[in-house]
């Protein structure tokens, strides 16, 4: 089979590309992101897969948006992948936006995505985003209407009702409650474009599984870290938990103060003993007020249930881990970078570049590689149907 040449836009650290690099049917042409840590992470991963000839993954930091787009004028590919930044589409993002989403440039990055599609003229594209985009209305115009109009002008077909394009990643062996919109576009100039769209989506749906992977299956074999009786400081860095050279990279607990360790222990023991005193949001809010002395209108804490998938792994994890508390009461800590990576199905040899905060952020923003694998396999079926 002839190699399927692809571009990955807004690639992040490469979660989506990971599956396509593993699949020998695909060949990367360009991978682009404007975050230096994501850029360096993706470059290192490419070298691991021996794509050293892909000399420059474009770093957009000091280059205009138009200059980036212009680079694609003479590039022809079979496929364009991308997940335009989604924070502004999320419900939380909209709550925080005092301008009602009218001034956030991230709401319109799909337009740049489609400009590159027009320049490269692939037969297919795949765009991944949060379900919140289905109800987002920047400038009081639904994002779905903007996308449908722009895709039509570009000469591509996508399903008319994007609500049917929402997939629950936990049904694809991802140990996490994560739903995303997967938009598969097919060029209208090719034969049976509607049928190819149906092949992709029917294949993706049929590859789902009733078997749910749990948190303990994903991270239960990793080294344990217990709270220290006395906090330690080494080379200016504070440690609240036991630490040693683990064989698994990036599996190091973040620092927690005594107050948070106490709360983590209280909450995990409550679940393990099945007392369930802190099951409701209201009970958790009362606990927060009692210990911290402040009131909160939002749900501050969440303990991972070991026999269930994890809650959503978000980019916000870089700020704190209060909603991603390890299920083991003896450890009384939040999850490590490697645990977050495993819950996103990154392999243990995937190396994240940069400080811990940046590693959490890129992992939370990534497409889980196991879900990307299912997407890649469905793409191959559509492309084989086109070439037959």
LINVENFEN-V448250 format. One record per residue. N is the residue number from 1. PSI is psi in whole degrees, 0 to 359 (NA if undefined). Layout:
# LINVENFEN-V448250
n-><N;N>
psi-><PSI;PSI>
This chain:
# LINVENFEN-V448250
n-><1;2;3;4;5;6;7;8;9;10;11;12;13;14;15;16;17;18;19;20;21;22;23;24;25;26;27;28;29;30;31;32;33;34;35;36;37;38;39;40;41;42;43;44;45;46;47;48;49;50;51;52;53;54;55;56;57;58;59;60;61;62;63;64;65;66;67;68;69;70;71;72;73;74;75;76;77;78;79;80;81;82;83;84;85;86;87;88;89;90;91;92;93;94;95;96;97;98;99;100;101;102;103;104;105;106;107;108;109;110;111;112;113;114;115;116;117;118;119;120;121;122;123;124;125;126;127;128;129;130;131;132;133;134;135;136;137;138;139;140;141;142;143;144;145;146;147;148;149;150;151;152;153;154;155;156;157;158;159;160;161;162;163;164;165;166;167;168;169;170;171;172;173;174;175;176;177;178;179;180;181;182;183;184;185;186;187;188;189;190;191;192;193;194;195;196;197;198;199;200;201;202;203;204;205;206;207;208;209;210;211;212;213;214;215;216;217;218;219;220;221;222;223;224;225;226;227;228;229;230;231;232;233;234;235;236;237;238;239;240;241;242;243;244;245;246;247;248;249;250;251;252;253;254;255;256;257;258;259;260;261;262;263;264;265;266;267;268;269;270;271;272;273;274;275;276;277;278;279;280;281;282;283;284;285;286;287;288;289;290;291;292;293;294;295;296;297;298;299;300;301;302;303;304;305;306;307;308;309;310;311;312;313;314;315;316;317;318;319;320;321;322;323;324;325;326;327;328;329;330;331;332;333;334;335;336;337;338;339;340;341;342;343;344;345;346;347;348;349;350;351;352;353;354;355;356;357;358;359;360;361;362;363;364;365;366;367;368;369;370;371;372;373;374;375;376;377;378;379;380;381;382;383;384;385;386;387;388>
psi-><133;139;140;109;130;158;139;111;148;48;339;218;354;25;318;316;330;312;327;333;324;326;116;353;347;150;118;140;315;145;124;135;150;5;125;325;321;317;312;325;313;320;316;322;322;319;326;328;12;29;53;341;344;80;324;110;121;124;119;2;314;39;141;158;318;323;322;313;320;335;341;3;325;19;127;128;168;335;138;127;157;150;82;139;133;0;322;340;338;154;317;319;322;325;322;346;105;344;10;34;8;335;3;113;335;339;343;12;340;335;320;321;315;331;319;327;318;323;322;342;53;160;333;155;155;126;130;138;175;151;338;338;335;339;1;142;65;132;21;18;123;136;323;322;318;316;314;317;315;319;319;317;327;348;31;159;134;160;145;325;103;350;336;1;17;130;139;112;338;343;2;37;21;118;59;141;95;118;140;155;126;109;115;120;141;134;132;343;350;157;137;46;325;320;323;323;317;321;314;308;322;324;317;319;322;341;1;162;146;344;117;129;131;168;315;328;325;321;0;340;357;158;145;150;120;151;139;147;325;134;143;153;118;123;40;357;135;142;134;347;161;149;148;175;95;153;340;124;144;16;78;129;143;162;138;141;168;324;314;322;319;317;317;317;316;314;318;321;325;321;315;327;354;29;324;42;340;47;326;161;319;320;322;324;321;319;316;314;318;320;320;333;11;158;148;136;355;166;109;328;148;129;131;132;122;333;19;169;159;160;175;133;107;168;335;346;338;337;318;166;22;335;12;63;132;144;344;113;335;335;325;63;170;172;152;172;314;323;318;319;319;322;343;5;26;139;157;340;4;118;123;128;140;178;164;318;317;328;314;316;312;327;316;329;349;158;127;126;325;325;321;326;315;321;318;318;322;324;317;319;319;318;322;323;323;320;349;NA>
